[in-house]
Amino acid sequence: MPGNWLTPTMSEPTDPNAEVEVEVTVETTVETEVVDVDGDGVVDAVTEVTTTLIDVDGDGVADIIERTSTTAYDVDGDGVPDIIESTTVTGADLDGDGTISDDEITVESTIAVSEDLLEEGDAPA
C-alpha cells in the first residue's frame, strides 16, 4: 500500500487492543433518464448514472469516486431491452496527496446483446 493512505496522522496506539475511531462518509446519487424516441409510448432507452463519493479520512473531501453509467436499449420495439451497456469509472486518491491522478483511475465496461439480434451462426453454442 502506498504511503500512509489509511494510516492515521496521529501516532498509533501501542496497545494492540486499543480502538481507533474512523469516520467514513458515503454519499450516493442516482440519476435516471427514460427516453421514448419514436413517441409510441414504449420506452426505447433507459439510462441510469450512479455516483458514489467516499471520504475515508474525514476531511470532507472525497477520497474515492465511483461513477457507473448503465444504458438499456430496446431496438426492436417490443418493450424488452436488447442491448445493455455499463461503464464504471473509479478514482481513488491512493497516495493521499488530495488529488486523483491518471494512475489512480480504473475503467471497466460491459456490453450484453440479446441473442435475438445476432445473425444466424453468430450466437454462442
N, CA, C and O atoms as CSV, one atom per row, in Angstrom:
chain,resi,resn,atom,element,x,y,z
A,1,MET,N,N,0.855,-1.177,0.000
A,1,MET,CA,C,0.000,0.000,0.000
A,1,MET,C,C,0.896,1.233,0.000
A,1,MET,O,O,1.835,1.312,0.792
A,2,PRO,N,N,0.621,2.190,-0.871
A,2,PRO,CA,C,1.472,3.368,-0.974
A,2,PRO,C,C,1.332,4.304,0.218
A,2,PRO,O,O,0.242,4.507,0.752
A,3,GLY,N,N,2.453,4.859,0.612
A,3,GLY,CA,C,2.455,5.916,1.634
A,3,GLY,C,C,1.689,5.569,2.888
A,3,GLY,O,O,1.685,4.422,3.338
A,4,ASN,N,N,1.048,6.563,3.442
A,4,ASN,CA,C,0.271,6.377,4.668
A,4,ASN,C,C,-1.207,6.609,4.387
A,4,ASN,O,O,-1.883,7.323,5.127
A,5,TRP,N,N,-1.697,6.008,3.326
A,5,TRP,CA,C,-3.054,6.262,2.860
A,5,TRP,C,C,-4.095,6.041,3.951
A,5,TRP,O,O,-4.936,6.913,4.168
A,6,LEU,N,N,-4.069,4.934,4.626
A,6,LEU,CA,C,-5.052,4.666,5.664
A,6,LEU,C,C,-4.459,4.766,7.067
A,6,LEU,O,O,-5.105,4.388,8.044
A,7,THR,N,N,-3.243,5.271,7.166
A,7,THR,CA,C,-2.610,5.406,8.465
A,7,THR,C,C,-2.996,6.742,9.080
A,7,THR,O,O,-2.834,7.788,8.451
A,8,PRO,N,N,-3.506,6.711,10.309
A,8,PRO,CA,C,-3.852,7.986,10.953
A,8,PRO,C,C,-2.622,8.874,11.080
A,8,PRO,O,O,-1.505,8.376,11.216
A,9,THR,N,N,-2.824,10.185,11.038
A,9,THR,CA,C,-1.701,11.108,11.161
A,9,THR,C,C,-1.180,11.171,12.594
A,9,THR,O,O,-0.042,11.580,12.821
A,10,MET,N,N,-1.990,10.775,13.546
A,10,MET,CA,C,-1.517,10.744,14.936
A,10,MET,C,C,-0.675,9.491,15.138
A,10,MET,O,O,-0.711,8.573,14.318
A,11,SER,N,N,0.079,9.454,16.229
A,11,SER,CA,C,0.877,8.262,16.486
A,11,SER,C,C,-0.061,7.096,16.781
A,11,SER,O,O,-1.105,7.264,17.411
A,12,GLU,N,N,0.328,5.924,16.318
A,12,GLU,CA,C,-0.519,4.759,16.512
A,12,GLU,C,C,-0.432,4.299,17.970
A,12,GLU,O,O,0.614,4.413,18.608
A,13,PRO,N,N,-1.554,3.777,18.484
A,13,PRO,CA,C,-1.542,3.310,19.872
A,13,PRO,C,C,-0.634,2.091,20.017
A,13,PRO,O,O,-0.539,1.269,19.106
A,14,THR,N,N,0.024,1.982,21.153
A,14,THR,CA,C,0.900,0.844,21.390
A,14,THR,C,C,0.121,-0.363,21.904
A,14,THR,O,O,0.623,-1.485,21.851
A,15,ASP,N,N,-1.072,-0.154,22.389
A,15,ASP,CA,C,-1.920,-1.245,22.863
A,15,ASP,C,C,-2.606,-1.887,21.661
A,15,ASP,O,O,-3.392,-1.228,20.980
A,16,PRO,N,N,-2.319,-3.187,21.384
A,16,PRO,CA,C,-2.929,-3.829,20.210
A,16,PRO,C,C,-4.448,-3.971,20.323
A,16,PRO,O,O,-5.112,-4.224,19.319
A,17,ASN,N,N,-5.006,-3.813,21.516
A,17,ASN,CA,C,-6.449,-3.907,21.714
A,17,ASN,C,C,-7.122,-2.539,21.709
A,17,ASN,O,O,-8.338,-2.437,21.871
A,18,ALA,N,N,-6.328,-1.497,21.524
A,18,ALA,CA,C,-6.889,-0.149,21.524
A,18,ALA,C,C,-7.758,0.058,20.284
A,18,ALA,O,O,-7.496,-0.512,19.225
A,19,GLU,N,N,-8.793,0.880,20.431
A,19,GLU,CA,C,-9.682,1.178,19.312
A,19,GLU,C,C,-9.330,2.543,18.729
A,19,GLU,O,O,-9.052,3.494,19.458
A,20,VAL,N,N,-9.349,2.618,17.411
A,20,VAL,CA,C,-9.114,3.871,16.713
A,20,VAL,C,C,-10.421,4.236,16.032
A,20,VAL,O,O,-10.986,3.437,15.285
A,21,GLU,N,N,-10.898,5.443,16.291
A,21,GLU,CA,C,-12.167,5.878,15.707
A,21,GLU,C,C,-11.920,6.469,14.327
A,21,GLU,O,O,-11.105,7.377,14.158
A,22,VAL,N,N,-12.645,5.933,13.337
A,22,VAL,CA,C,-12.542,6.416,11.968
A,22,VAL,C,C,-13.950,6.718,11.483
A,22,VAL,O,O,-14.858,5.898,11.619
A,23,GLU,N,N,-14.118,7.900,10.918
A,23,GLU,CA,C,-15.426,8.282,10.382
A,23,GLU,C,C,-15.353,8.273,8.862
A,23,GLU,O,O,-14.605,9.044,8.260
A,24,VAL,N,N,-16.132,7.396,8.252
A,24,VAL,CA,C,-16.191,7.291,6.799
A,24,VAL,C,C,-17.541,7.825,6.353
A,24,VAL,O,O,-18.579,7.440,6.890
A,25,THR,N,N,-17.523,8.717,5.365
A,25,THR,CA,C,-18.753,9.296,4.841
A,25,THR,C,C,-18.956,8.799,3.407
A,25,THR,O,O,-18.053,8.878,2.574
A,26,VAL,N,N,-20.163,8.286,3.140
A,26,VAL,CA,C,-20.503,7.804,1.801
A,26,VAL,C,C,-21.730,8.559,1.327
A,26,VAL,O,O,-22.738,8.628,2.030
A,27,GLU,N,N,-21.641,9.125,0.128
A,27,GLU,CA,C,-22.767,9.850,-0.475
A,27,GLU,C,C,-23.010,9.263,-1.861
A,27,GLU,O,O,-22.100,9.208,-2.688
A,28,THR,N,N,-24.250,8.822,-2.110
A,28,THR,CA,C,-24.591,8.222,-3.400
A,28,THR,C,C,-25.763,8.967,-4.022
A,28,THR,O,O,-26.755,9.262,-3.354
A,29,THR,N,N,-25.634,9.266,-5.316
A,29,THR,CA,C,-26.745,9.859,-6.061
A,29,THR,C,C,-27.037,8.982,-7.279
A,29,THR,O,O,-26.132,8.402,-7.878
A,30,VAL,N,N,-28.319,8.900,-7.628
A,30,VAL,CA,C,-28.742,8.128,-8.787
A,30,VAL,C,C,-29.593,9.034,-9.672
A,30,VAL,O,O,-30.565,9.634,-9.214
A,31,GLU,N,N,-29.214,9.124,-10.943
A,31,GLU,CA,C,-29.969,9.901,-11.925
A,31,GLU,C,C,-30.477,8.933,-12.988
A,31,GLU,O,O,-29.713,8.125,-13.515
A,32,THR,N,N,-31.773,9.017,-13.300
A,32,THR,CA,C,-32.364,8.125,-14.301
A,32,THR,C,C,-33.054,8.944,-15.378
A,32,THR,O,O,-33.755,9.914,-15.089
A,33,GLU,N,N,-32.845,8.536,-16.630
A,33,GLU,CA,C,-33.500,9.188,-17.765
A,33,GLU,C,C,-34.174,8.107,-18.608
A,33,GLU,O,O,-33.546,7.121,-18.994
A,34,VAL,N,N,-35.453,8.307,-18.883
A,34,VAL,CA,C,-36.233,7.383,-19.702
A,34,VAL,C,C,-36.555,8.083,-21.016
A,34,VAL,O,O,-37.014,9.225,-21.019
A,35,VAL,N,N,-36.310,7.387,-22.151
A,35,VAL,CA,C,-36.472,8.008,-23.464
A,35,VAL,C,C,-37.412,7.178,-24.336
A,35,VAL,O,O,-37.243,5.967,-24.476
A,36,ASP,N,N,-38.406,7.852,-24.920
A,36,ASP,CA,C,-39.272,7.262,-25.940
A,36,ASP,C,C,-38.934,7.981,-27.249
A,36,ASP,O,O,-39.484,9.045,-27.536
A,37,VAL,N,N,-38.043,7.409,-28.029
A,37,VAL,CA,C,-37.509,8.064,-29.217
A,37,VAL,C,C,-38.583,8.304,-30.273
A,37,VAL,O,O,-38.639,9.379,-30.871
A,38,ASP,N,N,-39.432,7.310,-30.504
A,38,ASP,CA,C,-40.381,7.397,-31.612
A,38,ASP,C,C,-41.788,7.834,-31.203
A,38,ASP,O,O,-42.680,7.893,-32.050
A,39,GLY,N,N,-42.003,8.139,-29.922
A,39,GLY,CA,C,-43.279,8.674,-29.464
A,39,GLY,C,C,-44.429,7.684,-29.442
A,39,GLY,O,O,-45.590,8.092,-29.428
A,40,ASP,N,N,-44.127,6.370,-29.439
A,40,ASP,CA,C,-45.192,5.367,-29.431
A,40,ASP,C,C,-45.640,4.969,-28.027
A,40,ASP,O,O,-46.490,4.092,-27.874
A,41,GLY,N,N,-45.076,5.603,-27.007
A,41,GLY,CA,C,-45.454,5.292,-25.626
A,41,GLY,C,C,-44.677,4.135,-25.023
A,41,GLY,O,O,-44.859,3.819,-23.847
A,42,VAL,N,N,-43.816,3.499,-25.802
A,42,VAL,CA,C,-42.979,2.404,-25.320
A,42,VAL,C,C,-41.570,2.949,-25.103
A,42,VAL,O,O,-41.017,3.621,-25.973
A,43,VAL,N,N,-41.002,2.659,-23.951
A,43,VAL,CA,C,-39.658,3.136,-23.629
A,43,VAL,C,C,-38.655,2.491,-24.580
A,43,VAL,O,O,-38.638,1.271,-24.750
A,44,ASP,N,N,-37.818,3.328,-25.199
A,44,ASP,CA,C,-36.793,2.831,-26.124
A,44,ASP,C,C,-35.414,2.745,-25.471
A,44,ASP,O,O,-34.576,1.949,-25.893
A,45,ALA,N,N,-35.179,3.556,-24.450
A,45,ALA,CA,C,-33.884,3.533,-23.767
A,45,ALA,C,C,-34.052,4.060,-22.345
A,45,ALA,O,O,-34.853,4.956,-22.078
A,46,VAL,N,N,-33.273,3.477,-21.453
A,46,VAL,CA,C,-33.225,3.938,-20.065
A,46,VAL,C,C,-31.752,4.073,-19.696
A,46,VAL,O,O,-30.963,3.150,-19.896
A,47,THR,N,N,-31.396,5.224,-19.159
A,47,THR,CA,C,-30.031,5.454,-18.690
A,47,THR,C,C,-30.071,5.747,-17.203
A,47,THR,O,O,-30.883,6.542,-16.731
A,48,GLU,N,N,-29.175,5.088,-16.469
A,48,GLU,CA,C,-29.061,5.328,-15.030
A,48,GLU,C,C,-27.596,5.609,-14.722
A,48,GLU,O,O,-26.714,4.841,-15.105
A,49,VAL,N,N,-27.347,6.707,-14.032
A,49,VAL,CA,C,-25.994,7.078,-13.635
A,49,VAL,C,C,-25.950,7.117,-12.116
A,49,VAL,O,O,-26.684,7.870,-11.477
A,50,THR,N,N,-25.079,6.296,-11.551
A,50,THR,CA,C,-24.921,6.237,-10.100
A,50,THR,C,C,-23.534,6.767,-9.755
A,50,THR,O,O,-22.526,6.283,-10.271
A,51,THR,N,N,-23.493,7.759,-8.883
A,51,THR,CA,C,-22.227,8.344,-8.453
A,51,THR,C,C,-22.096,8.164,-6.950
A,51,THR,O,O,-22.991,8.530,-6.189
A,52,THR,N,N,-20.964,7.594,-6.530
A,52,THR,CA,C,-20.702,7.391,-5.115
A,52,THR,C,C,-19.419,8.122,-4.739
A,52,THR,O,O,-18.380,7.954,-5.378
A,53,LEU,N,N,-19.511,8.931,-3.695
A,53,LEU,CA,C,-18.359,9.670,-3.161
A,53,LEU,C,C,-18.069,9.130,-1.769
A,53,LEU,O,O,-18.974,9.030,-0.941
A,54,ILE,N,N,-16.804,8.780,-1.503
A,54,ILE,CA,C,-16.428,8.230,-0.199
A,54,ILE,C,C,-15.277,9.050,0.364
A,54,ILE,O,O,-14.237,9.216,-0.272
A,55,ASP,N,N,-15.489,9.559,1.573
A,55,ASP,CA,C,-14.453,10.298,2.303
A,55,ASP,C,C,-13.968,9.381,3.413
A,55,ASP,O,O,-14.675,9.183,4.401
A,56,VAL,N,N,-12.764,8.813,3.266
A,56,VAL,CA,C,-12.271,7.846,4.244
A,56,VAL,C,C,-11.484,8.479,5.386
A,56,VAL,O,O,-11.293,7.843,6.422
A,57,ASP,N,N,-11.025,9.719,5.217
A,57,ASP,CA,C,-10.208,10.318,6.263
A,57,ASP,C,C,-10.902,11.438,7.028
A,57,ASP,O,O,-10.299,12.062,7.902
A,58,GLY,N,N,-12.176,11.698,6.703
A,58,GLY,CA,C,-12.953,12.661,7.480
A,58,GLY,C,C,-12.654,14.116,7.226
A,58,GLY,O,O,-13.075,14.968,8.008
A,59,ASP,N,N,-11.931,14.441,6.143
A,59,ASP,CA,C,-11.595,15.846,5.884
A,59,ASP,C,C,-12.653,16.563,5.047
A,59,ASP,O,O,-12.504,17.745,4.737
A,60,GLY,N,N,-13.733,15.842,4.677
A,60,GLY,CA,C,-14.800,16.467,3.904
A,60,GLY,C,C,-14.591,16.442,2.400
A,60,GLY,O,O,-15.430,16.940,1.649
A,61,VAL,N,N,-13.480,15.866,1.951
A,61,VAL,CA,C,-13.172,15.764,0.527
A,61,VAL,C,C,-13.197,14.284,0.144
A,61,VAL,O,O,-12.607,13.449,0.829
A,62,ALA,N,N,-13.890,13.965,-0.963
A,62,ALA,CA,C,-13.988,12.567,-1.393
A,62,ALA,C,C,-12.612,12.007,-1.737
A,62,ALA,O,O,-11.854,12.618,-2.491
A,63,ASP,N,N,-12.298,10.842,-1.178
A,63,ASP,CA,C,-11.045,10.153,-1.467
A,63,ASP,C,C,-11.240,9.074,-2.529
A,63,ASP,O,O,-10.291,8.678,-3.206
A,64,ILE,N,N,-12.472,8.606,-2.668
A,64,ILE,CA,C,-12.813,7.605,-3.669
A,64,ILE,C,C,-14.075,8.086,-4.385
A,64,ILE,O,O,-15.050,8.473,-3.743
A,65,ILE,N,N,-14.050,8.059,-5.700
A,65,ILE,CA,C,-15.211,8.446,-6.503
A,65,ILE,C,C,-15.475,7.319,-7.496
A,65,ILE,O,O,-14.584,6.889,-8.228
A,66,GLU,N,N,-16.725,6.852,-7.500
A,66,GLU,CA,C,-17.102,5.828,-8.466
A,66,GLU,C,C,-18.351,6.281,-9.198
A,66,GLU,O,O,-19.325,6.714,-8.583
A,67,ARG,N,N,-18.312,6.175,-10.525
A,67,ARG,CA,C,-19.456,6.593,-11.351
A,67,ARG,C,C,-19.762,5.467,-12.336
A,67,ARG,O,O,-18.917,5.080,-13.142
A,68,THR,N,N,-20.985,4.953,-12.252
A,68,THR,CA,C,-21.420,3.882,-13.146
A,68,THR,C,C,-22.564,4.386,-14.008
A,68,THR,O,O,-23.579,4.862,-13.499
A,69,SER,N,N,-22.388,4.274,-15.327
A,69,SER,CA,C,-23.430,4.641,-16.287
A,69,SER,C,C,-23.908,3.353,-16.949
A,69,SER,O,O,-23.125,2.618,-17.549
A,70,THR,N,N,-25.204,3.096,-16.828
A,70,THR,CA,C,-25.801,1.907,-17.439
A,70,THR,C,C,-26.939,2.352,-18.337
A,70,THR,O,O,-27.804,3.124,-17.924
A,71,THR,N,N,-26.932,1.856,-19.582
A,71,THR,CA,C,-27.984,2.188,-20.529
A,71,THR,C,C,-28.526,0.900,-21.121
A,71,THR,O,O,-27.771,0.022,-21.538
A,72,ALA,N,N,-29.865,0.802,-21.151
A,72,ALA,CA,C,-30.545,-0.332,-21.770
A,72,ALA,C,C,-31.322,0.185,-22.969
A,72,ALA,O,O,-32.032,1.187,-22.877
A,73,TYR,N,N,-31.182,-0.512,-24.102
A,73,TYR,CA,C,-31.827,-0.101,-25.350
A,73,TYR,C,C,-32.806,-1.186,-25.815
A,73,TYR,O,O,-32.474,-2.372,-25.817
A,74,ASP,N,N,-34.000,-0.772,-26.203
A,74,ASP,CA,C,-34.965,-1.663,-26.849
A,74,ASP,C,C,-34.964,-1.291,-28.325
A,74,ASP,O,O,-35.646,-0.349,-28.729
A,75,VAL,N,N,-34.203,-2.022,-29.131
A,75,VAL,CA,C,-34.053,-1.640,-30.540
A,75,VAL,C,C,-35.144,-2.202,-31.442
A,75,VAL,O,O,-35.343,-1.701,-32.549
A,76,ASP,N,N,-35.864,-3.248,-30.982
A,76,ASP,CA,C,-36.905,-3.823,-31.841
A,76,ASP,C,C,-38.320,-3.427,-31.427
A,76,ASP,O,O,-39.291,-3.887,-32.027
A,77,GLY,N,N,-38.446,-2.573,-30.401
A,77,GLY,CA,C,-39.744,-2.015,-30.033
A,77,GLY,C,C,-40.683,-2.925,-29.279
A,77,GLY,O,O,-41.874,-2.628,-29.186
A,78,ASP,N,N,-40.181,-4.042,-28.726
A,78,ASP,CA,C,-41.061,-4.957,-28.003
A,78,ASP,C,C,-41.162,-4.660,-26.506
A,78,ASP,O,O,-41.836,-5.384,-25.772
A,79,GLY,N,N,-40.495,-3.601,-26.054
A,79,GLY,CA,C,-40.573,-3.231,-24.645
A,79,GLY,C,C,-39.579,-3.960,-23.757
A,79,GLY,O,O,-39.591,-3.774,-22.540
A,80,VAL,N,N,-38.723,-4.784,-24.340
A,80,VAL,CA,C,-37.717,-5.543,-23.600
A,80,VAL,C,C,-36.331,-5.086,-24.062
A,80,VAL,O,O,-36.084,-5.004,-25.265
A,81,PRO,N,N,-35.423,-4.788,-23.128
A,81,PRO,CA,C,-34.082,-4.338,-23.531
A,81,PRO,C,C,-33.363,-5.388,-24.375
A,81,PRO,O,O,-33.355,-6.570,-24.031
A,82,ASP,N,N,-32.763,-4.951,-25.476
A,82,ASP,CA,C,-31.999,-5.831,-26.356
A,82,ASP,C,C,-30.497,-5.667,-26.174
A,82,ASP,O,O,-29.731,-6.606,-26.389
A,83,ILE,N,N,-30.082,-4.474,-25.779
A,83,ILE,CA,C,-28.664,-4.178,-25.561
A,83,ILE,C,C,-28.543,-3.453,-24.220
A,83,ILE,O,O,-29.287,-2.514,-23.937
A,84,ILE,N,N,-27.607,-3.902,-23.416
A,84,ILE,CA,C,-27.325,-3.226,-22.148
A,84,ILE,C,C,-25.825,-2.965,-22.093
A,84,ILE,O,O,-25.014,-3.877,-22.248
A,85,GLU,N,N,-25.477,-1.716,-21.871
A,85,GLU,CA,C,-24.061,-1.375,-21.728
A,85,GLU,C,C,-23.855,-0.666,-20.400
A,85,GLU,O,O,-24.682,0.134,-19.961
A,86,SER,N,N,-22.737,-0.980,-19.780
A,86,SER,CA,C,-22.438,-0.388,-18.478
A,86,SER,C,C,-20.955,-0.056,-18.404
A,86,SER,O,O,-20.107,-0.862,-18.788
A,87,THR,N,N,-20.653,1.138,-17.907
A,87,THR,CA,C,-19.266,1.567,-17.722
A,87,THR,C,C,-19.112,2.109,-16.307
A,87,THR,O,O,-19.891,2.951,-15.859
A,88,THR,N,N,-18.100,1.615,-15.617
A,88,THR,CA,C,-17.792,2.090,-14.273
A,88,THR,C,C,-16.397,2.706,-14.273
A,88,THR,O,O,-15.421,2.079,-14.684
A,89,VAL,N,N,-16.329,3.949,-13.801
A,89,VAL,CA,C,-15.058,4.649,-13.655
A,89,VAL,C,C,-14.838,4.870,-12.166
A,89,VAL,O,O,-15.687,5.436,-11.477
A,90,THR,N,N,-13.689,4.416,-11.680
A,90,THR,CA,C,-13.366,4.552,-10.256
A,90,THR,C,C,-12.045,5.293,-10.117
A,90,THR,O,O,-11.050,4.950,-10.755
A,91,GLY,N,N,-12.054,6.307,-9.278
A,91,GLY,CA,C,-10.836,7.046,-8.962
A,91,GLY,C,C,-10.639,7.035,-7.463
A,91,GLY,O,O,-11.579,7.267,-6.703
A,92,ALA,N,N,-9.411,6.765,-7.036
A,92,ALA,CA,C,-9.106,6.728,-5.602
A,92,ALA,C,C,-7.783,7.439,-5.353
A,92,ALA,O,O,-6.781,7.166,-6.013
A,93,ASP,N,N,-7.798,8.342,-4.405
A,93,ASP,CA,C,-6.578,9.075,-4.029
A,93,ASP,C,C,-5.725,8.148,-3.168
A,93,ASP,O,O,-5.721,8.254,-1.941
A,94,LEU,N,N,-5.003,7.237,-3.822
A,94,LEU,CA,C,-4.243,6.213,-3.112
A,94,LEU,C,C,-3.021,6.757,-2.380
A,94,LEU,O,O,-2.636,6.231,-1.336
A,95,ASP,N,N,-2.416,7.805,-2.921
A,95,ASP,CA,C,-1.198,8.325,-2.293
A,95,ASP,C,C,-1.469,9.441,-1.281
A,95,ASP,O,O,-0.541,9.965,-0.664
A,96,GLY,N,N,-2.740,9.800,-1.115
A,96,GLY,CA,C,-3.104,10.784,-0.090
A,96,GLY,C,C,-2.700,12.206,-0.382
A,96,GLY,O,O,-2.632,13.023,0.537
A,97,ASP,N,N,-2.426,12.538,-1.658
A,97,ASP,CA,C,-1.982,13.891,-1.982
A,97,ASP,C,C,-3.142,14.857,-2.230
A,97,ASP,O,O,-2.921,16.027,-2.544
A,98,GLY,N,N,-4.386,14.365,-2.088
A,98,GLY,CA,C,-5.542,15.244,-2.238
A,98,GLY,C,C,-6.079,15.337,-3.654
A,98,GLY,O,O,-7.075,16.020,-3.891
A,99,THR,N,N,-5.434,14.659,-4.606
A,99,THR,CA,C,-5.922,14.646,-5.986
A,99,THR,C,C,-5.950,13.208,-6.494
A,99,THR,O,O,-5.221,12.342,-6.011
A,100,ILE,N,N,-6.807,12.983,-7.478
A,100,ILE,CA,C,-6.866,11.676,-8.127
A,100,ILE,C,C,-6.166,11.827,-9.471
A,100,ILE,O,O,-6.663,12.508,-10.367
A,101,SER,N,N,-5.013,11.188,-9.603
A,101,SER,CA,C,-4.231,11.300,-10.832
A,101,SER,C,C,-4.568,10.136,-11.773
A,101,SER,O,O,-5.257,9.192,-11.386
A,102,ASP,N,N,-4.075,10.219,-13.005
A,102,ASP,CA,C,-4.410,9.238,-14.043
A,102,ASP,C,C,-4.131,7.800,-13.618
A,102,ASP,O,O,-4.906,6.901,-13.944
A,103,ASP,N,N,-3.041,7.570,-12.898
A,103,ASP,CA,C,-2.704,6.203,-12.500
A,103,ASP,C,C,-3.545,5.700,-11.320
A,103,ASP,O,O,-3.377,4.563,-10.879
A,104,GLU,N,N,-4.438,6.537,-10.816
A,104,GLU,CA,C,-5.337,6.154,-9.724
A,104,GLU,C,C,-6.780,5.983,-10.224
A,104,GLU,O,O,-7.722,6.000,-9.431
A,105,ILE,N,N,-6.944,5.817,-11.541
A,105,ILE,CA,C,-8.263,5.689,-12.158
A,105,ILE,C,C,-8.353,4.358,-12.893
A,105,ILE,O,O,-7.427,3.967,-13.603
A,106,THR,N,N,-9.480,3.663,-12.715
A,106,THR,CA,C,-9.743,2.445,-13.469
A,106,THR,C,C,-11.076,2.587,-14.194
A,106,THR,O,O,-11.984,3.271,-13.723
A,107,VAL,N,N,-11.178,1.929,-15.349
A,107,VAL,CA,C,-12.403,1.962,-16.152
A,107,VAL,C,C,-12.753,0.520,-16.522
A,107,VAL,O,O,-11.907,-0.228,-17.013
A,108,GLU,N,N,-14.009,0.142,-16.280
A,108,GLU,CA,C,-14.495,-1.182,-16.653
A,108,GLU,C,C,-15.764,-1.011,-17.476
A,108,GLU,O,O,-16.645,-0.230,-17.116
A,109,SER,N,N,-15.855,-1.750,-18.592
A,109,SER,CA,C,-17.036,-1.668,-19.457
A,109,SER,C,C,-17.557,-3.069,-19.753
A,109,SER,O,O,-16.795,-4.028,-19.877
A,110,THR,N,N,-18.884,-3.154,-19.863
A,110,THR,CA,C,-19.546,-4.412,-20.195
A,110,THR,C,C,-20.672,-4.115,-21.174
A,110,THR,O,O,-21.390,-3.126,-21.023
A,111,ILE,N,N,-20.824,-4.974,-22.178
A,111,ILE,CA,C,-21.937,-4.868,-23.116
A,111,ILE,C,C,-22.589,-6.239,-23.227
A,111,ILE,O,O,-21.908,-7.248,-23.411
A,112,ALA,N,N,-23.910,-6.267,-23.114
A,112,ALA,CA,C,-24.674,-7.504,-23.293
A,112,ALA,C,C,-25.667,-7.283,-24.429
A,112,ALA,O,O,-26.359,-6.266,-24.474
A,113,VAL,N,N,-25.730,-8.250,-25.348
A,113,VAL,CA,C,-26.625,-8.149,-26.501
A,113,VAL,C,C,-27.513,-9.379,-26.532
A,113,VAL,O,O,-27.039,-10.500,-26.352
A,114,SER,N,N,-28.807,-9.168,-26.761
A,114,SER,CA,C,-29.759,-10.267,-26.867
A,114,SER,C,C,-29.405,-11.152,-28.051
A,114,SER,O,O,-29.045,-10.656,-29.119
A,115,GLU,N,N,-29.508,-12.468,-27.862
A,115,GLU,CA,C,-29.228,-13.396,-28.955
A,115,GLU,C,C,-30.178,-13.181,-30.130
A,115,GLU,O,O,-29.841,-13.531,-31.262
A,116,ASP,N,N,-31.359,-12.612,-29.883
A,116,ASP,CA,C,-32.327,-12.341,-30.958
A,116,ASP,C,C,-31.757,-11.395,-32.010
A,116,ASP,O,O,-32.185,-11.431,-33.164
A,117,LEU,N,N,-30.802,-10.553,-31.635
A,117,LEU,CA,C,-30.232,-9.582,-32.573
A,117,LEU,C,C,-29.056,-10.133,-33.380
A,117,LEU,O,O,-28.632,-9.524,-34.362
A,118,LEU,N,N,-28.540,-11.268,-32.970
A,118,LEU,CA,C,-27.366,-11.835,-33.645
A,118,LEU,C,C,-27.780,-12.552,-34.923
A,118,LEU,O,O,-28.862,-13.134,-35.001
A,119,GLU,N,N,-26.917,-12.503,-35.911
A,119,GLU,CA,C,-27.141,-13.223,-37.164
A,119,GLU,C,C,-27.022,-14.716,-36.895
A,119,GLU,O,O,-26.323,-15.122,-35.967
A,120,GLU,N,N,-27.687,-15.528,-37.685
A,120,GLU,CA,C,-27.606,-16.965,-37.525
A,120,GLU,C,C,-26.148,-17.398,-37.651
A,120,GLU,O,O,-25.437,-16.966,-38.559
A,121,GLY,N,N,-25.716,-18.246,-36.741
A,121,GLY,CA,C,-24.325,-18.699,-36.719
A,121,GLY,C,C,-23.439,-17.851,-35.838
A,121,GLY,O,O,-22.324,-18.267,-35.521
A,122,ASP,N,N,-23.900,-16.647,-35.419
A,122,ASP,CA,C,-23.097,-15.788,-34.547
A,122,ASP,C,C,-23.353,-16.071,-33.073
A,122,ASP,O,O,-22.542,-15.704,-32.222
A,123,ALA,N,N,-24.486,-16.726,-32.760
A,123,ALA,CA,C,-24.861,-16.969,-31.376
A,123,ALA,C,C,-23.900,-17.985,-30.756
A,123,ALA,O,O,-23.471,-18.927,-31.422
A,124,PRO,N,N,-23.565,-17.786,-29.471
A,124,PRO,CA,C,-22.673,-18.741,-28.800
A,124,PRO,C,C,-23.331,-20.112,-28.716
A,124,PRO,O,O,-24.552,-20.217,-28.602
A,125,ALA,N,N,-22.524,-21.154,-28.773
A,125,ALA,CA,C,-23.068,-22.521,-28.713
A,125,ALA,C,C,-23.357,-22.931,-27.297
A,125,ALA,O,O,-23.818,-24.047,-27.059
